[in-house]
C-alpha cells in the first residue's frame, strides 16, 4: 500500500519525488558498502563491553544526525490540514488536467553542503553500526568492487537530484501522462520491493523459527503502515487519473474494434455485445496473467526457483551447499511486496487509493489461497479467479436480480453478500476438500 501511495505521489507531485531523490540516495548509500564493513570491525583487543556498546553508539549518532538534518532539508510536500495544499486538491487538479505551481527548492534552514555531507556521514555511521551486530564480521577477509560501484551510483543519483532539481521537476511535470504513469509504476514497485527487503532483513528474518510471532509482527506492521499513510497522505480516498493511452473520448469512442481503439485510445470498446472498459477489464487482466506466468516460470524453470523451493523444504541442506538462503529469502519477500505494490498502483486508476484498500484485498487473498490450496501456486491462481468471479456475479445480479425457478420471485443480492459469498464458497470447498482444490496433503 505504501508503495502504491509513493507511486501516486510521483504521478501527482513529481516535485516531491525529485526532492526526495538526494536524501534517499544518500541514506541508501551506506547499505551499498555492507560487504566492506566487516573489514572495519573492531580489533580483537577491544573489550567485550566495548563491542557491545559501539554498535548502539554509532546507531544513536546516526539517528541524531538524521533527526537534525532531515527536518531542515527542503522537501516539497502538501499540508494535510490545509485543503488548498492537501493531497485531495492535488489529485483533483491532476484529474482535471492542470497542476498547481511547484515551489522552487531553497535551502533556508541548513547549508546544502552541510546537509549532503551530514546525510552521507549519518548513513555510513548507521549502517556500520548495524553491521557490527553480525555474527560473522570477524571472518570477512575481502570485499567486492560491486559495493563501491553501487555506492558511486547512489552518490551520482544524489548529486543529479541536487544539482538539477528544478530541471528534473519540470521535465517530469511536462511528460506525457503515459510515460509519467510508467515512471510512477516503476517507482511504486521499486519502493515496495525496497521496503520489503528492509523489513525481511531487519524484522522478519529473526522470527522464521517462530511463525506465530512472525504472523503477529506482519499484522502489526500492516497496522503501522496504515497509520503512516494516514499521517502523511491523510484519510480521504484519492483519485489517480488514467493515462491518456486508456482515457480517450470523443465522437470516435467507444471503439468498435481494437484497431479503432489503438487509433483513438478510447476508454471503452464495444466487445461481446457490451461496452468494455479497456483499462479495468482488458489491461489489468492481461497484466495479471503476465505476472502469473512470469512468477510460475521463475519458480519452476529457473535455478533461483529451484533454490527457493529447496530452501523451503530443507534450509540447512541448501546452506550446506554454499548457497546464501537468507539472501534468497530476502529476494522472495522483496518480490512479493513489490508485486503487491504493483497491484496497488495499477488498481488506483480504477478503484482509487484509500488507506484501507489493503485490508479488503488481504482478506480476499487469504480466502483465495485457502480455496486453491496453501502450498500450491496454480491453486492460488485458481482460487483468485473463483473469488473474483463470484464477487462480480453477486454485484451484477444484485442490480438486475436472479429469477427463482418455478416462482415469480426475483432475488436481488444485497452488497453485504459480496464478501459473505466468498467466505461461504471457502467453507463449502474446505468441507469437501480440506486441503483446497489443488492442495496436497502434507
CORVEN-V764552 format. One record per backbone hydrogen bond with DSSP energy under -1.0 kcal/mol. CO is the residue of the C=O (numbers start at 0). NH is the residue of the N-H. If there is no record, write none. Layout:
BEGIN
co = [CO CO]
nh = [NH NH]
END
This chain:
BEGIN
co = [0 1 2 3 4 5 6 7 8 12 13 14 15 19 20 21 22 23 24 29 30 32 32 35 36 37 42 46 47 48 49 52 53 54 55 56 57 58 59 60 61 62 63 64 65 68 81 82 84 85 86 87 88 89 90 91 92 93 105 110 111 112 113 114 115 116 117 118 119 120 121 122 123 124 125 126 127 129 130 135 143 144 145 146 147 148 149 150 151 152 153 154 155 156 157 158 159 163 164 165 166 167 168 169 175 176 177 178 179 180 181 182 183 184 185 186 187 188 189 190 191 192 193 194 195 196 197 198 198 199 203 204 206 209 210 211 212 213 214 215 216 217 218 219 220 221 222 223 224 225 226 227 228 237 242 243 247 249 254 256 257 258 259 260 264 266 267 268 273 275 276 277 277 278 281 282 283 284 285 286 287 288 289 290 291 292 293 294 295 296 301 302 303 304 305 306 307 308 309 313 314 315 317 318 322 323 324 325 326 327 328 329 330 331 332 333 334 335 336 337 338 339 340 341 342 343 346 347 352 353 355 356 357 358 359 360 361 362 363 364 365 366 367 368 370 371 372 375 376 377 378 379 380 381 382 383 384 385 386 387 388 389 390 391 392 393 395 395 396 401 403 408 410 413 414 415 416 417 418 419 420 421 422 423 424 425 426 427 428 432]
nh = [4 5 6 7 8 9 10 11 12 16 17 18 19 23 24 25 26 27 28 32 33 35 36 38 39 40 45 50 51 52 53 56 57 58 59 60 61 62 63 64 65 66 67 68 69 71 84 85 78 89 90 91 92 93 94 95 97 96 107 114 115 116 117 118 119 120 121 122 123 124 125 126 127 128 129 130 131 132 133 138 146 148 149 150 151 152 153 154 155 156 157 158 159 160 161 162 163 167 168 169 170 171 172 173 179 180 181 182 183 184 185 186 187 188 189 190 191 192 193 194 195 196 197 198 199 200 201 202 203 204 206 207 209 213 214 215 216 217 218 219 220 221 222 223 224 225 226 227 228 229 230 231 232 352 245 246 266 252 269 260 261 262 263 264 247 277 254 275 270 268 280 281 282 283 285 286 287 288 289 290 291 292 293 294 295 296 297 298 299 300 305 306 307 308 309 310 311 312 313 317 318 319 322 321 324 327 328 329 330 331 332 333 334 335 336 337 338 339 340 341 342 343 344 345 346 347 350 351 237 356 359 360 361 362 363 364 365 366 367 368 369 370 371 372 436 437 375 379 380 381 382 383 384 385 386 387 388 389 390 391 392 393 394 395 396 397 398 399 400 410 406 403 401 416 417 419 420 421 422 423 424 425 426 427 428 429 430 431 432 435]
END
